[in-house]
Amino acid sequence: MKKIIVTGGSGFIGSNLVDFLIKKNFYVINLDKLTYSSNKYKNNFRTKRNYKLIKIDINNRRKIIEIVKKFKPKAIFNLAAETHVDRSIDGPDKFIYTNIHGTFNLLEALRFLNKKKIKPKFIHISTDEVYGDIKKNLRSDESDRYEPSSPYSASKASADHLVKSYIRTYKLNAIISNCCNNYGPYQFPEKLIPKIISNIFNNKELPIYAKGQNSREWLHAKDHCEALFKLYLKGKNGESYNVGSGMNIKNIDLVKKILKICKSLNIKIGKKTKIKFVKDRPGHDFRYALNSKKIFKHLKWKPKITFEEGLKHTITWYMQNKKFLKNIKYKNYEKRLGLNV
């Protein structure tokens, strides 16, 4: 049974990727620090014979080296990161420590193991936010200049640059993926889609920044997992790949769409469940959009799940797994963040 390490495998995308890889009959080693947003829900892969969770900070270089030497994985997917932009505005230090210094320690561990002829494929998962605000009708190419706007996106951009430097200087077998906004099962409810779903379930207001005109590109987490697997199988060493759906929608239209789907599923919409425009976050980028032709053409990957279908599936999942939300302390996501400037 081939082994794969997933760092941050208890996060949102990580949980979906671990599940995906187990179904592909890999032995998956999940390295996770288990922070506030980690998925502690009893996932269907928790008791599988081909899954192992190791609680660890990716800054523990010595332990990382020991684990890789022991398991000799075919690949390492790096999803360990602090991800919430608003939290990065209130407190950038954790983002610098995990996203930059943590990636540095992983790279240093791989550089050491490289000398020992242990060379797993390193797939570093990044974000479309590194490209910054994109003008209407334009889409970011892999060769575009990075212009991050928040401490979060700056920390991810820094990590990307580190990976690129280690590829060139130390000949590491590594790939970078820059993905658009993800949605689907297991997402922590501080993010927009699960936050709106949770508030609908609990008869609460639906907060939207400014006037809701900000545009985002969305991809279902299962489609993202398919793309990451393609990168593992066929991705070219040293390359970066944008991973997107090409489907952009304004935040206000997204919330209205969620409400419409909830009504079609006979989910009760309470009297307090109304859209409320709130003060915008500082430095809020207006639009992200990716040009994903490279992965479409060279790796023959394209998303399979339509946005309408994916949203309906996501809402249904949260409806059928209400214990997932109940197991999360409301105080960890109810408070508006990103105002402490």
C-alpha positions as CSV (number, residue, x, y, z in Angstrom):
1,M,0.0,0.0,0.0
2,K,1.6,3.3,-1.1
3,K,1.9,5.9,1.6
4,I,1.1,9.6,1.4
5,I,1.6,12.3,4.0
6,V,-1.0,15.1,4.2
7,T,-0.1,18.0,6.5
8,G,-3.1,19.8,7.8
9,G,-5.2,16.7,7.1
10,S,-7.7,17.7,9.8
11,G,-8.6,21.0,8.1
12,F,-11.3,21.5,5.6
13,I,-9.6,20.7,2.3
14,G,-7.3,18.3,4.2
15,S,-10.2,16.2,5.5
16,N,-11.6,15.9,2.1
17,L,-8.2,15.0,0.6
18,V,-7.5,12.3,3.3
19,D,-11.0,10.8,2.6
20,F,-10.3,10.9,-1.2
21,L,-6.8,9.2,-0.9
22,I,-8.1,6.5,1.4
23,K,-10.7,5.6,-1.1
24,K,-7.9,5.4,-3.7
25,N,-6.3,2.8,-1.4
26,F,-3.4,4.8,-0.2
27,Y,-2.1,4.6,3.4
28,V,-2.5,8.2,4.6
29,I,-0.5,9.8,7.4
30,N,-2.2,13.0,8.6
31,L,0.1,15.4,10.3
32,D,-1.9,18.1,12.1
33,K,-1.5,20.5,15.0
34,L,-5.2,20.2,15.7
35,T,-6.1,23.9,16.2
36,Y,-9.4,25.6,16.8
37,S,-10.6,24.9,13.2
38,S,-9.5,21.3,13.0
39,N,-12.1,18.8,12.1
40,K,-12.7,16.6,15.2
41,Y,-15.9,15.2,13.8
42,K,-16.0,11.4,13.5
43,N,-15.2,11.2,9.8
44,N,-15.8,8.0,8.0
45,F,-12.0,7.5,7.5
46,R,-11.0,7.9,11.2
47,T,-11.1,4.1,11.9
48,K,-9.8,2.9,8.6
49,R,-6.8,0.5,8.6
50,N,-5.0,2.8,6.1
51,Y,-5.1,6.0,8.1
52,K,-2.9,7.4,10.8
53,L,-3.2,10.7,12.6
54,I,-0.1,12.2,14.2
55,K,-0.5,15.4,16.2
56,I,2.4,17.6,15.3
57,D,3.4,21.2,14.5
58,I,5.1,21.4,11.0
59,N,7.7,23.6,12.7
60,N,9.0,20.5,14.5
61,R,11.6,19.7,11.8
62,R,13.3,16.9,13.7
63,K,10.1,15.0,14.2
64,I,9.0,15.6,10.5
65,I,12.3,14.1,9.4
66,E,11.8,11.0,11.6
67,I,8.2,10.5,10.2
68,V,9.3,10.8,6.6
69,K,12.2,8.5,7.1
70,K,9.9,5.9,8.8
71,F,7.0,6.0,6.3
72,K,8.9,6.9,3.1
73,P,5.9,8.4,1.4
74,K,5.5,8.8,-2.3
75,A,4.2,12.3,-1.8
76,I,3.6,15.0,0.7
77,F,0.6,17.3,0.3
78,N,1.2,20.5,2.3
79,L,-2.2,21.9,3.5
80,A,-1.1,23.0,6.9
81,A,-1.9,26.7,7.2
82,E,-3.7,29.4,9.0
83,T,-6.4,30.4,6.4
84,H,-8.9,33.0,7.7
85,V,-8.1,36.5,6.3
86,D,-10.0,38.3,9.1
87,R,-8.0,36.5,11.8
88,S,-4.8,37.5,9.9
89,I,-5.8,41.1,10.2
90,D,-6.4,40.9,13.9
91,G,-3.3,38.8,14.6
92,P,-0.8,38.2,11.8
93,D,1.8,36.4,14.0
94,K,0.3,32.9,13.8
95,F,0.1,33.3,10.0
96,I,3.8,34.2,9.8
97,Y,4.8,31.3,12.1
98,T,2.7,28.6,10.4
99,N,2.5,29.6,6.8
100,I,6.0,30.9,6.3
101,H,8.2,29.4,9.0
102,G,6.3,26.1,8.9
103,T,6.8,25.8,5.2
104,F,10.4,26.7,5.6
105,N,10.9,23.9,8.1
106,L,9.2,21.4,5.8
107,L,11.5,22.4,3.0
108,E,14.5,22.1,5.2
109,A,13.4,18.6,6.3
110,L,13.0,17.7,2.6
111,R,16.4,19.2,1.8
112,F,18.0,17.0,4.5
113,L,16.1,13.9,3.3
114,N,17.1,14.7,-0.3
115,K,20.7,14.1,0.6
116,K,19.6,10.7,2.1
117,K,18.0,9.8,-1.3
118,I,14.5,10.0,0.2
119,K,12.7,12.2,-2.3
120,P,8.9,12.3,-2.0
121,K,7.0,14.6,-4.4
122,F,6.1,17.8,-2.5
123,I,2.8,19.4,-3.5
124,H,2.4,22.8,-1.9
125,I,-1.2,24.0,-1.8
126,S,-1.6,27.8,-2.1
127,T,-4.3,30.3,-3.0
128,D,-5.5,32.6,-5.7
129,E,-5.3,35.5,-3.2
130,V,-1.5,35.8,-3.8
131,Y,-2.3,37.5,-7.1
132,G,-4.3,40.3,-5.4
133,D,-7.2,42.2,-6.8
134,I,-8.0,41.3,-10.4
135,K,-9.8,43.7,-12.8
136,K,-13.1,42.7,-14.4
137,N,-12.8,40.4,-17.4
138,L,-9.2,39.5,-16.5
139,R,-7.9,36.2,-15.0
140,S,-4.6,35.5,-13.2
141,D,-2.0,33.4,-15.1
142,E,0.7,31.4,-13.3
143,S,3.3,33.8,-14.6
144,D,1.6,36.9,-13.2
145,R,3.2,39.0,-10.5
146,Y,2.2,38.4,-6.9
147,E,0.4,41.3,-5.3
148,P,-1.0,40.1,-1.9
149,S,-3.2,42.4,0.1
150,S,-3.7,40.8,3.5
151,P,-1.3,39.3,6.0
152,Y,-2.8,35.9,5.1
153,S,-2.2,36.2,1.4
154,A,1.3,37.7,2.0
155,S,2.2,34.8,4.2
156,K,1.0,32.3,1.5
157,A,2.9,34.3,-1.2
158,S,6.0,34.2,0.9
159,A,5.7,30.4,1.3
160,D,5.3,30.0,-2.5
161,H,8.5,32.0,-3.1
162,L,10.3,29.8,-0.6
163,V,9.1,26.7,-2.4
164,K,10.2,28.1,-5.8
165,S,13.6,29.0,-4.4
166,Y,14.2,25.4,-3.0
167,I,13.1,23.9,-6.3
168,R,15.7,26.0,-8.2
169,T,18.6,26.0,-5.6
170,Y,18.2,22.5,-4.0
171,K,16.5,20.7,-6.9
172,L,13.6,19.6,-4.8
173,N,10.8,17.6,-6.4
174,A,8.0,20.1,-5.8
175,I,4.9,21.6,-7.3
176,I,2.7,24.6,-6.3
177,S,-1.0,24.8,-6.8
178,N,-3.0,28.0,-6.5
179,C,-6.7,27.3,-6.0
180,C,-9.7,29.5,-5.9
181,N,-12.3,29.5,-3.0
182,N,-13.3,26.0,-2.0
183,Y,-16.6,24.9,-0.5
184,G,-18.1,21.6,0.6
185,P,-18.3,19.3,3.6
186,Y,-16.3,19.8,6.8
187,Q,-15.6,23.6,6.3
188,F,-15.3,25.5,9.5
189,P,-18.2,28.0,9.9
190,E,-16.1,31.2,10.0
191,K,-16.0,31.0,6.2
192,L,-18.8,32.5,4.1
193,I,-20.8,29.6,2.8
194,P,-20.9,27.5,6.1
195,K,-21.4,30.7,8.1
196,I,-24.5,31.5,6.0
197,I,-25.8,27.9,6.2
198,S,-25.3,27.8,10.0
199,N,-27.0,31.2,10.5
200,I,-30.0,30.0,8.4
201,F,-30.3,26.9,10.5
202,N,-30.2,29.0,13.7
203,N,-32.4,31.9,12.6
204,K,-29.7,34.5,12.7
205,E,-28.8,37.4,10.4
206,L,-26.7,36.8,7.3
207,P,-23.8,39.3,7.4
208,I,-22.2,40.4,4.1
209,Y,-19.3,42.8,3.8
210,A,-20.0,46.2,2.3
211,K,-22.7,45.8,-0.4
212,G,-21.8,42.3,-1.3
213,Q,-20.4,43.2,-4.7
214,N,-17.1,41.4,-4.2
215,S,-16.6,38.6,-6.7
216,R,-15.1,35.2,-6.0
217,E,-14.4,32.0,-8.0
218,W,-15.7,28.8,-6.4
219,L,-14.7,25.2,-6.6
220,H,-16.1,22.2,-4.8
221,A,-13.5,20.5,-2.5
222,K,-14.0,17.1,-4.2
223,D,-13.1,18.6,-7.6
224,H,-10.0,20.2,-5.9
225,C,-9.0,16.8,-4.5
226,E,-9.2,15.4,-8.1
227,A,-7.0,18.2,-9.3
228,L,-4.4,17.6,-6.5
229,F,-4.4,13.9,-7.4
230,K,-3.7,14.8,-11.0
231,L,-0.8,16.9,-9.8
232,Y,0.6,13.9,-7.9
233,L,0.3,11.6,-10.9
234,K,1.2,13.9,-13.8
235,G,2.3,17.3,-12.5
236,K,5.6,18.6,-13.8
237,N,8.3,19.1,-11.2
238,G,9.0,22.8,-10.6
239,E,5.8,24.1,-12.1
240,S,2.9,26.1,-10.7
241,Y,-0.7,25.3,-11.6
242,N,-3.8,27.4,-11.1
243,V,-6.8,25.3,-10.1
244,G,-10.1,27.0,-10.7
245,S,-13.7,26.5,-12.0
246,G,-14.0,29.7,-14.1
247,M,-17.2,30.4,-12.3
248,N,-17.4,33.7,-10.5
249,I,-20.3,35.0,-8.4
250,K,-20.8,38.1,-6.3
251,N,-21.2,37.5,-2.5
252,I,-24.7,39.0,-2.5
253,D,-25.8,36.7,-5.3
254,L,-24.2,33.7,-3.6
255,V,-26.2,34.3,-0.3
256,K,-29.4,34.8,-2.3
257,K,-28.7,31.5,-4.1
258,I,-28.1,29.7,-0.8
259,L,-31.4,31.0,0.5
260,K,-33.2,29.9,-2.6
261,I,-31.8,26.3,-2.4
262,C,-32.6,26.1,1.3
263,K,-36.3,27.0,0.5
264,S,-36.3,24.3,-2.2
265,L,-35.1,21.8,0.4
266,N,-37.9,22.9,2.8
267,I,-35.5,24.3,5.3
268,K,-37.3,26.8,7.5
269,I,-36.2,30.4,7.0
270,G,-36.8,32.3,10.3
271,K,-37.9,35.9,10.8
272,K,-34.4,37.0,11.9
273,T,-32.7,35.4,8.9
274,K,-32.2,38.4,6.8
275,I,-29.3,39.8,4.8
276,K,-27.3,42.4,6.8
277,F,-24.6,44.5,5.2
278,V,-21.7,45.0,7.6
279,K,-18.6,47.2,7.6
280,D,-16.1,46.0,5.0
281,R,-12.8,44.3,6.1
282,P,-9.7,46.5,5.7
283,G,-7.8,46.0,2.4
284,H,-10.6,43.8,1.0
285,D,-9.8,42.7,-2.5
286,F,-12.8,43.2,-4.9
287,R,-12.2,40.2,-7.3
288,Y,-10.2,37.0,-7.6
289,A,-10.3,35.0,-10.8
290,L,-7.9,32.4,-12.2
291,N,-6.9,31.3,-15.7
292,S,-6.7,27.5,-15.3
293,K,-6.1,26.6,-18.9
294,K,-2.7,25.1,-18.0
295,I,-4.1,22.3,-15.8
296,F,-7.0,21.8,-18.2
297,K,-4.7,21.4,-21.2
298,H,-1.7,19.6,-19.8
299,L,-3.2,17.4,-17.1
300,K,-6.6,16.9,-18.6
301,W,-8.4,18.0,-15.4
302,K,-11.6,19.9,-15.3
303,P,-14.2,20.3,-12.5
304,K,-17.1,18.0,-12.7
305,I,-19.5,19.4,-10.1
306,T,-21.6,22.4,-11.2
307,F,-22.0,25.2,-8.7
308,E,-25.7,24.7,-8.3
309,E,-25.3,21.0,-7.7
310,G,-22.3,21.5,-5.4
311,L,-24.1,24.1,-3.2
312,K,-27.2,21.9,-2.9
313,H,-25.0,18.9,-1.9
314,T,-23.1,21.1,0.6
315,I,-26.3,22.4,2.3
316,T,-27.7,18.9,2.4
317,W,-24.5,17.6,4.0
318,Y,-24.7,20.3,6.8
319,M,-28.4,19.5,7.3
320,Q,-27.6,15.8,7.7
321,N,-24.5,16.4,9.8
322,K,-25.7,19.0,12.3
323,K,-23.5,17.4,15.0
324,F,-20.5,18.8,13.0
325,L,-21.7,22.3,13.8
326,K,-22.9,21.5,17.3
327,N,-19.4,20.1,18.1
328,I,-17.9,23.5,17.4
329,K,-18.0,26.2,20.1
330,Y,-20.2,29.0,18.7
331,K,-17.8,31.6,20.3
332,N,-15.1,30.4,17.9
333,Y,-16.9,31.8,14.9
334,E,-19.8,34.1,16.0
335,K,-17.7,37.2,16.6
336,R,-16.9,39.5,13.7
337,L,-13.1,39.7,13.2
338,G,-10.9,41.7,10.9
339,L,-11.7,45.1,12.5
340,N,-8.7,45.4,14.8
341,V,-6.6,47.8,12.7
